């Protein structure tokens, strides 16, 4: 199981990403935002809609989905 990111940690990342966007660092902001765990239900929807390979390539943090559905959820 992964360590759950607290809401406080997620908000701090969001604030930092907003600051990066204001500085014109859009790519850096996006990469930082991807460290926030994607909600499990959204990851499951994205897998169904776009496929596991595409979801993996996006680089989003999928730890919440792994916690909820199991480590092998992408290959099921």
C-alpha positions as CSV (number, residue, x, y, z in Angstrom):
1,X,0.0,0.0,0.0
2,X,1.2,3.5,-0.7
3,X,1.3,6.3,1.8
4,X,-1.8,8.5,1.4
5,X,-1.2,12.1,0.6
6,X,-3.0,14.4,3.0
7,X,-5.4,17.1,1.8
8,X,-3.0,19.7,3.2
9,X,-0.2,18.3,1.1
10,X,-2.4,18.2,-2.0
11,X,-3.5,21.8,-1.4
12,X,0.2,22.9,-1.0
13,X,1.0,21.3,-4.3
14,X,-1.9,23.0,-5.9
15,X,-0.8,26.4,-4.6
16,X,2.7,25.9,-5.9
17,X,1.3,24.8,-9.3
18,X,-0.7,28.0,-9.5
19,X,2.4,30.0,-8.7
20,X,4.3,28.2,-11.4
21,X,1.5,28.9,-13.9
22,X,1.6,32.6,-13.0
23,X,5.3,32.5,-13.8
24,X,4.6,31.0,-17.2
25,X,6.0,27.6,-16.2
26,X,3.1,25.6,-17.5
27,X,4.9,22.3,-18.1
28,X,6.5,22.4,-14.7
29,X,3.1,23.2,-13.1
30,X,1.4,20.3,-14.9
31,X,4.2,17.8,-13.9
32,X,3.8,19.0,-10.3
33,X,0.0,18.6,-10.4
34,X,0.5,15.0,-11.6
35,X,2.0,14.1,-8.3
36,X,-1.4,14.6,-6.6
37,X,-3.1,11.2,-6.6
38,X,-5.8,10.9,-9.2
39,X,-9.0,9.8,-7.4
40,X,-9.6,6.1,-7.8
41,X,-13.0,6.5,-9.6
42,X,-11.4,8.9,-12.1
43,X,-8.5,6.6,-12.8
44,X,-10.9,3.7,-13.3
45,X,-12.9,5.8,-15.8
46,X,-9.8,6.9,-17.6
47,X,-8.6,3.3,-17.9
48,X,-12.0,2.3,-19.4
49,X,-12.1,5.3,-21.7
50,X,-8.5,5.6,-22.9
51,X,-6.9,2.3,-22.0
52,X,-4.3,1.3,-19.4
53,X,-1.3,2.1,-21.6
54,X,-2.4,5.6,-22.2
55,X,-3.2,6.2,-18.6
56,X,0.2,4.9,-17.6
57,X,1.9,7.2,-20.2
58,X,0.2,10.3,-18.8
59,X,2.3,10.0,-15.6
60,X,-0.5,10.7,-13.2
61,X,-0.1,9.4,-9.6
62,X,-2.3,6.3,-9.5
63,X,-1.6,5.4,-5.9
64,X,-5.2,5.8,-4.7
65,X,-6.5,3.5,-7.5
66,X,-3.8,0.9,-6.5
67,X,-4.9,1.2,-2.9
68,X,-8.6,0.8,-3.8
69,X,-8.5,-1.7,-6.6
70,X,-5.2,-3.6,-6.0
71,X,-1.7,-3.3,-7.5
72,X,-2.8,-5.3,-10.6
73,X,-5.9,-3.2,-11.4
74,X,-4.4,-1.8,-14.6
75,X,-3.9,-5.3,-16.1
76,X,-7.2,-6.8,-15.1
